């Protein structure tokens, strides 16, 4: 019995699961359990799960898909990034997917997920589709993550129409092209002293292990082309130095002087800057919401 109970707990048996059908009161305040809820989807022949948390307010709600880093976990990421603490304040549905082997197949990175051709784009699409079918969603989806999760956020947005914005920390696109041409906002953070995924793509850290040669400039070039963007200004705010592009959708790339592979605003990732963007959760979410609220510009 003890072994059975442990196995069931590992499978999420004691957590509420997303209902099979949309409840009549799906958009009402308090309609959803405040507890961690499990989403189950089928991808090919495999069954995969994700965790979700609902705000208590009336819907519809935007969806934030928060992707964990290499060899981390969904719960660790939502706590580390601050999304768990700020969920009610930021008023969004928070989704924490779970990578196979604790690593995402983000193109050229990482590990067994790449070797075994895990289709993480299909998995993330299926999670959002399942949520849209049952919950009260707005149709706006933010893909965000750190390290390998940041790579996956950009990869997902380049291979799918589901994400409507990306906030990536540390890991940029590890693929030679961005096949999706639909302009969407991108906010990227990178520490100047990140040895896990160096700015220049040099052969150290994860890059050396996984042979992922693409540096930040490679990714930004693809995004600038995708968004038909033009550079507007550079902004220095303490340790935060940001380049900004305008176009059909905005792009902001912030370098954190002295920063490593940490989440800006986390306990180990404090940024000496008064800019709201020094926090990759509350400040980044405000940036995304502002970008979504603005009408698209005419082509440059």
C-alpha positions as a Python dict, from the first residue, in 0.01 Angstrom:
ca = {
    (1, 'X'): (0, 0, 0),
    (2, 'X'): (280, 245, 88),
    (3, 'X'): (449, 184, -249),
    (4, 'X'): (115, 231, -427),
    (5, 'X'): (45, 558, -251),
    (6, 'X'): (392, 692, -328),
    (7, 'X'): (350, 600, -692),
    (8, 'X'): (11, 770, -707),
    (9, 'X'): (147, 1083, -542),
    (10, 'X'): (432, 1097, -794),
    (11, 'X'): (170, 1084, -1069),
    (12, 'X'): (-22, 1375, -919),
    (13, 'X'): (-311, 1166, -781),
    (14, 'X'): (-363, 1388, -476),
    (15, 'X'): (-377, 1709, -680),
    (16, 'X'): (-684, 1839, -860),
    (17, 'X'): (-680, 1765, -1232),
    (18, 'X'): (-814, 1987, -1507),
    (19, 'X'): (-1174, 1880, -1575),
    (20, 'X'): (-1260, 1707, -1900),
    (21, 'X'): (-1517, 1969, -1995),
    (22, 'X'): (-1544, 2345, -1947),
    (23, 'X'): (-1754, 2427, -1641),
    (24, 'X'): (-2042, 2671, -1684),
    (25, 'X'): (-1885, 2911, -1435),
    (26, 'X'): (-1534, 2894, -1588),
    (27, 'X'): (-1501, 3273, -1615),
    (28, 'X'): (-1642, 3357, -1271),
    (29, 'X'): (-1422, 3479, -987),
    (30, 'X'): (-1318, 3189, -765),
    (31, 'X'): (-1429, 2926, -1017),
    (32, 'X'): (-1097, 2744, -1005),
    (33, 'X'): (-917, 2571, -722),
    (34, 'X'): (-636, 2781, -569),
    (35, 'X'): (-435, 2460, -543),
    (36, 'X'): (-178, 2339, -791),
    (37, 'X'): (-371, 2164, -1071),
    (38, 'X'): (-251, 1901, -1318),
    (39, 'X'): (-299, 1915, -1696),
    (40, 'X'): (-259, 1586, -1881),
    (41, 'X'): (-208, 1575, -2258),
    (42, 'X'): (-131, 1309, -2516),
    (43, 'X'): (163, 1376, -2750),
    (44, 'X'): (194, 1095, -3000),
    (45, 'X'): (172, 781, -2788),
    (46, 'X'): (314, 948, -2478),
    (47, 'X'): (114, 1101, -2194),
    (48, 'X'): (270, 1412, -2045),
    (49, 'X'): (171, 1648, -1766),
    (50, 'X'): (207, 2012, -1671),
    (51, 'X'): (117, 2208, -1358),
    (52, 'X'): (-116, 2508, -1356),
    (53, 'X'): (-225, 2772, -1106),
    (54, 'X'): (-531, 2993, -1149),
    (55, 'X'): (-582, 3347, -1013),
    (56, 'X'): (-900, 3403, -808),
    (57, 'X'): (-1030, 3690, -1020),
    (58, 'X'): (-1291, 3693, -1292),
    (59, 'X'): (-1168, 3583, -1636),
    (60, 'X'): (-1068, 3573, -1910),
    (61, 'X'): (-700, 3554, -1818),
    (62, 'X'): (-375, 3568, -2011),
    (63, 'X'): (-159, 3256, -1992),
    (64, 'X'): (207, 3248, -1882),
    (65, 'X'): (403, 2935, -1973),
    (66, 'X'): (711, 2925, -1748),
    (67, 'X'): (984, 2686, -1867),
    (68, 'X'): (1241, 2550, -1624),
    (69, 'X'): (1614, 2538, -1689),
    (70, 'X'): (1839, 2240, -1761),
    (71, 'X'): (1795, 1966, -1498),
    (72, 'X'): (1545, 2168, -1296),
    (73, 'X'): (1172, 2117, -1238),
    (74, 'X'): (840, 2299, -1285),
    (75, 'X'): (785, 2382, -917),
    (76, 'X'): (1143, 2501, -873),
    (77, 'X'): (1108, 2737, -1169),
    (78, 'X'): (780, 2901, -1067),
    (79, 'X'): (916, 2965, -718),
    (80, 'X'): (1260, 3078, -833),
    (81, 'X'): (1128, 3315, -1100),
    (82, 'X'): (884, 3479, -856),
    (83, 'X'): (577, 3392, -1058),
    (84, 'X'): (435, 3181, -775),
    (85, 'X'): (466, 3473, -530),
    (86, 'X'): (320, 3731, -770),
    (87, 'X'): (48, 3518, -934),
    (88, 'X'): (-254, 3697, -787),
    (89, 'X'): (-98, 4040, -831),
    (90, 'X'): (-15, 3976, -1197),
    (91, 'X'): (-355, 3816, -1262),
    (92, 'X'): (-260, 3547, -1512),
    (93, 'X'): (-293, 3171, -1542),
    (94, 'X'): (48, 3023, -1468),
    (95, 'X'): (153, 2702, -1643),
    (96, 'X'): (469, 2507, -1555),
    (97, 'X'): (541, 2233, -1810),
    (98, 'X'): (772, 1942, -1732),
    (99, 'X'): (1055, 1856, -1972),
    (100, 'X'): (1136, 1494, -2046),
    (101, 'X'): (1467, 1401, -1877),
    (102, 'X'): (1451, 1751, -1716),
    (103, 'X'): (1582, 1907, -2038),
    (104, 'X'): (1414, 2063, -2341),
    (105, 'X'): (1469, 1986, -2708),
    (106, 'X'): (1534, 2346, -2811),
    (107, 'X'): (1697, 2270, -3145),
    (108, 'X'): (2068, 2221, -3083),
    (109, 'X'): (2024, 2189, -2709),
    (110, 'X'): (1994, 1990, -2486),
    (111, 'X'): (2107, 1635, -2408),
    (112, 'X'): (1878, 1333, -2428),
    (113, 'X'): (1577, 1540, -2536),
    (114, 'X'): (1762, 1629, -2858),
    (115, 'X'): (1908, 1281, -2903),
    (116, 'X'): (1564, 1121, -2869),
    (117, 'X'): (1391, 1385, -3084),
    (118, 'X'): (1141, 1478, -2814),
    (119, 'X'): (873, 1697, -2973),
    (120, 'X'): (846, 1965, -2708),
    (121, 'X'): (681, 2212, -2947),
    (122, 'X'): (390, 1969, -2991),
    (123, 'X'): (377, 1915, -2615),
    (124, 'X'): (358, 2286, -2533),
    (125, 'X'): (98, 2341, -2805),
    (126, 'X'): (-111, 2059, -2661),
    (127, 'X'): (-91, 2200, -2307),
    (128, 'X'): (-218, 2542, -2416),
    (129, 'X'): (-486, 2389, -2639),
    (130, 'X'): (-612, 2178, -2347),
    (131, 'X'): (-621, 2483, -2122),
    (132, 'X'): (-809, 2687, -2385),
    (133, 'X'): (-1069, 2412, -2418),
    (134, 'X'): (-1153, 2406, -2049),
    (135, 'X'): (-1047, 2728, -1873),
    (136, 'X'): (-1133, 3094, -1933),
    (137, 'X'): (-836, 3219, -2135),
    (138, 'X'): (-789, 3546, -2324),
    (139, 'X'): (-592, 3401, -2616),
    (140, 'X'): (-270, 3579, -2511),
    (141, 'X'): (20, 3347, -2428),
    (142, 'X'): (359, 3448, -2288),
    (143, 'X'): (645, 3197, -2322),
    (144, 'X'): (915, 3259, -2063),
    (145, 'X'): (1204, 3066, -1914),
    (146, 'X'): (1569, 3058, -1815),
    (147, 'X'): (1869, 2881, -1970),
    (148, 'X'): (1753, 2577, -2163),
    (149, 'X'): (1396, 2689, -2084),
    (150, 'X'): (1466, 3027, -2244),
    (151, 'X'): (1600, 2848, -2552),
    (152, 'X'): (1278, 2646, -2560),
    (153, 'X'): (1061, 2957, -2525),
    (154, 'X'): (1227, 3110, -2830),
    (155, 'X'): (1223, 2782, -3021),
    (156, 'X'): (853, 2732, -2947),
    (157, 'X'): (774, 3084, -3069),
    (158, 'X'): (974, 3021, -3386),
    (159, 'X'): (800, 2690, -3462),
    (160, 'X'): (444, 2763, -3347),
    (161, 'X'): (176, 3033, -3361),
    (162, 'X'): (75, 2973, -2999),
    (163, 'X'): (311, 3212, -2811),
    (164, 'X'): (224, 3581, -2844),
    (165, 'X'): (534, 3710, -2662),
    (166, 'X'): (865, 3579, -2526),
    (167, 'X'): (1064, 3673, -2217),
    (168, 'X'): (1389, 3477, -2213),
    (169, 'X'): (1668, 3478, -1955),
    (170, 'X'): (2016, 3356, -2046),
    (171, 'X'): (1935, 3117, -2328),
    (172, 'X'): (1864, 3244, -2679),
    (173, 'X'): (1752, 3064, -2995),
    (174, 'X'): (1968, 2760, -3074),
    (175, 'X'): (1851, 2703, -3428),
    (176, 'X'): (1967, 2845, -3762),
    (177, 'X'): (1630, 2999, -3852),
    (178, 'X'): (1304, 3131, -3714),
    (179, 'X'): (1039, 2988, -3946),
    (180, 'X'): (745, 3171, -3792),
    (181, 'X'): (714, 3513, -3955),
    (182, 'X'): (440, 3652, -3727),
    (183, 'X'): (585, 3947, -3534),
    (184, 'X'): (558, 3915, -3154),
    (185, 'X'): (730, 4101, -2868),
    (186, 'X'): (1062, 3968, -2738),
    (187, 'X'): (1235, 4071, -2414),
    (188, 'X'): (1570, 3901, -2353),
    (189, 'X'): (1808, 3915, -2055),
    (190, 'X'): (2170, 3799, -2047),
    (191, 'X'): (2439, 3826, -1783),
    (192, 'X'): (2772, 3959, -1904),
    (193, 'X'): (2949, 3692, -1695),
    (194, 'X'): (2719, 3402, -1779),
    (195, 'X'): (2948, 3098, -1814),
    (196, 'X'): (2662, 2851, -1856),
    (197, 'X'): (2549, 3004, -2187),
    (198, 'X'): (2805, 3274, -2275),
    (199, 'X'): (2696, 3579, -2471),
    (200, 'X'): (2937, 3508, -2755),
    (201, 'X'): (2849, 3140, -2790),
    (202, 'X'): (3202, 3037, -2694),
    (203, 'X'): (3271, 2674, -2608),
    (204, 'X'): (3217, 2673, -2233),
    (205, 'X'): (2948, 2550, -2000),
    (206, 'X'): (2633, 2409, -2154),
    (207, 'X'): (2732, 2528, -2499),
    (208, 'X'): (3041, 2307, -2497),
    (209, 'X'): (2847, 2007, -2366),
    (210, 'X'): (2572, 2030, -2624),
    (211, 'X'): (2759, 2179, -2922),
    (212, 'X'): (2519, 2471, -2951),
    (213, 'X'): (2715, 2734, -3145),
    (214, 'X'): (2459, 3013, -3178),
    (215, 'X'): (2527, 3333, -2986),
    (216, 'X'): (2289, 3609, -2881),
    (217, 'X'): (2357, 3824, -3188),
    (218, 'X'): (2247, 3534, -3410),
    (219, 'X'): (1911, 3513, -3232),
    (220, 'X'): (1857, 3888, -3223),
    (221, 'X'): (1927, 3913, -3594),
    (222, 'X'): (1652, 3661, -3666),
    (223, 'X'): (1407, 3838, -3436),
    (224, 'X'): (1484, 4181, -3582),
    (225, 'X'): (1414, 4042, -3929),
    (226, 'X'): (1097, 3867, -3812),
    (227, 'X'): (958, 4179, -3646),
    (228, 'X'): (1065, 4411, -3931),
    (229, 'X'): (1233, 4610, -3656),
    (230, 'X'): (1471, 4902, -3646),
    (231, 'X'): (1694, 5003, -3358),
    (232, 'X'): (1561, 5301, -3169),
    (233, 'X'): (1783, 5359, -2867),
    (234, 'X'): (2009, 5214, -2602),
    (235, 'X'): (1922, 5273, -2238),
    (236, 'X'): (2166, 5245, -1946),
    (237, 'X'): (2013, 5209, -1600),
    (238, 'X'): (2275, 5110, -1345),
    (239, 'X'): (2393, 4757, -1416),
    (240, 'X'): (2121, 4710, -1678),
    (241, 'X'): (2208, 4806, -2035),
    (242, 'X'): (1924, 4760, -2283),
    (243, 'X'): (1897, 4785, -2660),
    (244, 'X'): (1551, 4852, -2797),
    (245, 'X'): (1403, 4798, -3141),
    (246, 'X'): (1068, 4918, -3273),
    (247, 'X'): (874, 4775, -3564),
    (248, 'X'): (578, 4546, -3611),
    (249, 'X'): (651, 4420, -3258),
    (250, 'X'): (905, 4553, -3005),
    (251, 'X'): (1233, 4386, -2909),
    (252, 'X'): (1436, 4468, -2599),
    (253, 'X'): (1766, 4299, -2514),
    (254, 'X'): (1916, 4374, -2173),
    (255, 'X'): (2271, 4291, -2066),
    (256, 'X'): (2327, 4269, -1691),
    (257, 'X'): (2678, 4387, -1607),
    (258, 'X'): (2843, 4128, -1385),
    (259, 'X'): (2534, 3905, -1411),
    (260, 'X'): (2557, 3528, -1433),
    (261, 'X'): (2301, 3258, -1513),
    (262, 'X'): (2040, 3392, -1268),
    (263, 'X'): (1686, 3527, -1290),
    (264, 'X'): (1678, 3908, -1264),
    (265, 'X'): (1488, 3992, -947),
    (266, 'X'): (1540, 3654, -777),
    (267, 'X'): (1723, 3637, -445),
    (268, 'X'): (2047, 3542, -621),
    (269, 'X'): (1981, 3764, -924),
    (270, 'X'): (1933, 4113, -785),
    (271, 'X'): (2022, 4378, -1042),
    (272, 'X'): (2165, 4713, -932),
    (273, 'X'): (1921, 4921, -1134),
    (274, 'X'): (1612, 5132, -1071),
    (275, 'X'): (1459, 5024, -1401),
    (276, 'X'): (1138, 4817, -1373),
    (277, 'X'): (1304, 4575, -1614),
    (278, 'X'): (1548, 4479, -1338),
    (279, 'X'): (1278, 4229, -1241),
    (280, 'X'): (1220, 3964, -1508),
    (281, 'X'): (878, 3881, -1363),
    (282, 'X'): (687, 4192, -1254),
    (283, 'X'): (879, 4436, -1474),
    (284, 'X'): (886, 4200, -1771),
    (285, 'X'): (513, 4129, -1741),
    (286, 'X'): (436, 4502, -1743),
    (287, 'X'): (654, 4534, -2056),
    (288, 'X'): (467, 4249, -2227),
    (289, 'X'): (122, 4383, -2134),
    (290, 'X'): (220, 4725, -2269),
    (291, 'X'): (345, 4569, -2593),
    (292, 'X'): (19, 4376, -2632),
    (293, 'X'): (-187, 4690, -2572),
    (294, 'X'): (-19, 4887, -2848),
    (295, 'X'): (-151, 4871, -3203),
    (296, 'X'): (99, 4723, -3451),
    (297, 'X'): (303, 4979, -3640),
    (298, 'X'): (297, 5011, -4013),
    (299, 'X'): (581, 4840, -4190),
    (300, 'X'): (902, 5048, -4173),
}
